[in-house]
Amino acid sequence: MVSDFYCDEALSGRTPVTVVAETDTVLAFEHTRPSFPVHFVVVPKQHVPSLIDLGDHGEKVIGEVMAVVREVAARVCDEHGAATVVTNLGIHQESKHLHVHVVYRGDPSAGQL
């Protein structure tokens, strides 16, 4: 069985999320189990398996997701001075739904990474 937290939980409303940006096709929200001081996730609202497997969707979906990623990353940079944008693939992609993390890892001079 393939795990898809985003369709099964976040997008269905079963697990409540704090929305930070939204379009008709993309949702960005605070990560439900953050690994960093600031940790957002951006997902297409329809199931898309991964960055390299778009399923039945065309490349347009990547542009829609990246537009929201850019908006969220710009806010994180404005507020914290830096942002990291990452997506995982293969065995590192825990939830098999395209998702992009936008994070602020912390202040390296304060010993945070």
Contacts in CASP RR format, 6 or more apart in sequence:
PFRMAT RR
TARGET T0000
AUTHOR 0000-0000-0000
METHOD contacts of the structure
MODEL  1
MVSDFYCDEALSGRTPVTVVAETDTVLAFEHTRPSFPVHFVVVPKQHVPS
LIDLGDHGEKVIGEVMAVVREVAARVCDEHGAATVVTNLGIHQESKHLHV
HVVYRGDPSAGQL
2 96 0 8 1.000
3 94 0 8 1.000
3 95 0 8 1.000
3 96 0 8 1.000
4 47 0 8 1.000
4 95 0 8 1.000
4 96 0 8 1.000
4 97 0 8 1.000
5 15 0 8 1.000
5 94 0 8 1.000
5 95 0 8 1.000
5 97 0 8 1.000
6 41 0 8 1.000
6 43 0 8 1.000
6 95 0 8 1.000
6 97 0 8 1.000
6 99 0 8 1.000
7 47 0 8 1.000
7 97 0 8 1.000
8 14 0 8 1.000
9 15 0 8 1.000
10 17 0 8 1.000
10 27 0 8 1.000
10 29 0 8 1.000
10 32 0 8 1.000
10 41 0 8 1.000
10 43 0 8 1.000
11 27 0 8 1.000
11 43 0 8 1.000
11 45 0 8 1.000
15 32 0 8 1.000
17 27 0 8 1.000
17 29 0 8 1.000
17 30 0 8 1.000
17 32 0 8 1.000
18 29 0 8 1.000
18 30 0 8 1.000
19 27 0 8 1.000
19 28 0 8 1.000
19 29 0 8 1.000
20 28 0 8 1.000
20 29 0 8 1.000
20 30 0 8 1.000
20 40 0 8 1.000
20 72 0 8 1.000
20 75 0 8 1.000
21 27 0 8 1.000
21 28 0 8 1.000
21 42 0 8 1.000
21 68 0 8 1.000
21 71 0 8 1.000
21 72 0 8 1.000
22 28 0 8 1.000
23 64 0 8 1.000
23 67 0 8 1.000
23 68 0 8 1.000
24 45 0 8 1.000
25 44 0 8 1.000
25 45 0 8 1.000
25 46 0 8 1.000
25 61 0 8 1.000
25 64 0 8 1.000
26 42 0 8 1.000
26 43 0 8 1.000
26 44 0 8 1.000
26 45 0 8 1.000
26 64 0 8 1.000
26 65 0 8 1.000
26 67 0 8 1.000
26 68 0 8 1.000
27 42 0 8 1.000
27 43 0 8 1.000
27 45 0 8 1.000
28 40 0 8 1.000
28 41 0 8 1.000
28 42 0 8 1.000
28 43 0 8 1.000
28 68 0 8 1.000
28 69 0 8 1.000
28 71 0 8 1.000
28 72 0 8 1.000
28 102 0 8 1.000
29 40 0 8 1.000
29 41 0 8 1.000
30 39 0 8 1.000
30 40 0 8 1.000
30 41 0 8 1.000
31 39 0 8 1.000
31 40 0 8 1.000
31 41 0 8 1.000
31 101 0 8 1.000
35 103 0 8 1.000
36 103 0 8 1.000
36 104 0 8 1.000
36 105 0 8 1.000
36 106 0 8 1.000
37 104 0 8 1.000
37 105 0 8 1.000
37 106 0 8 1.000
37 112 0 8 1.000
38 76 0 8 1.000
38 79 0 8 1.000
38 80 0 8 1.000
38 103 0 8 1.000
38 104 0 8 1.000
38 106 0 8 1.000
39 101 0 8 1.000
39 102 0 8 1.000
39 103 0 8 1.000
39 104 0 8 1.000
40 72 0 8 1.000
40 76 0 8 1.000
40 101 0 8 1.000
40 102 0 8 1.000
40 103 0 8 1.000
41 99 0 8 1.000
41 100 0 8 1.000
41 101 0 8 1.000
41 102 0 8 1.000
42 65 0 8 1.000
42 68 0 8 1.000
42 69 0 8 1.000
42 72 0 8 1.000
42 99 0 8 1.000
42 100 0 8 1.000
42 102 0 8 1.000
43 65 0 8 1.000
43 97 0 8 1.000
43 98 0 8 1.000
43 99 0 8 1.000
43 100 0 8 1.000
44 57 0 8 1.000
44 61 0 8 1.000
44 64 0 8 1.000
44 65 0 8 1.000
44 97 0 8 1.000
44 98 0 8 1.000
46 57 0 8 1.000
46 61 0 8 1.000
47 97 0 8 1.000
48 54 0 8 1.000
48 55 0 8 1.000
48 57 0 8 1.000
48 61 0 8 1.000
48 97 0 8 1.000
48 98 0 8 1.000
49 55 0 8 1.000
49 96 0 8 1.000
49 97 0 8 1.000
49 98 0 8 1.000
50 87 0 8 1.000
50 89 0 8 1.000
50 90 0 8 1.000
50 93 0 8 1.000
50 96 0 8 1.000
50 97 0 8 1.000
50 98 0 8 1.000
51 62 0 8 1.000
51 87 0 8 1.000
51 89 0 8 1.000
51 98 0 8 1.000
52 89 0 8 1.000
54 61 0 8 1.000
54 62 0 8 1.000
54 98 0 8 1.000
61 98 0 8 1.000
65 98 0 8 1.000
65 100 0 8 1.000
66 100 0 8 1.000
69 85 0 8 1.000
69 100 0 8 1.000
69 102 0 8 1.000
72 102 0 8 1.000
73 83 0 8 1.000
73 85 0 8 1.000
73 102 0 8 1.000
76 82 0 8 1.000
76 83 0 8 1.000
76 102 0 8 1.000
76 103 0 8 1.000
76 104 0 8 1.000
77 83 0 8 1.000
79 104 0 8 1.000
80 104 0 8 1.000
80 106 0 8 1.000
81 104 0 8 1.000
82 104 0 8 1.000
82 105 0 8 1.000
82 106 0 8 1.000
83 102 0 8 1.000
83 103 0 8 1.000
83 104 0 8 1.000
84 101 0 8 1.000
84 102 0 8 1.000
84 103 0 8 1.000
84 104 0 8 1.000
84 105 0 8 1.000
85 100 0 8 1.000
85 101 0 8 1.000
85 102 0 8 1.000
86 100 0 8 1.000
86 101 0 8 1.000
86 103 0 8 1.000
87 93 0 8 1.000
87 98 0 8 1.000
87 99 0 8 1.000
87 100 0 8 1.000
87 101 0 8 1.000
88 94 0 8 1.000
105 112 0 8 1.000
105 113 0 8 1.000
106 112 0 8 1.000
106 113 0 8 1.000
END
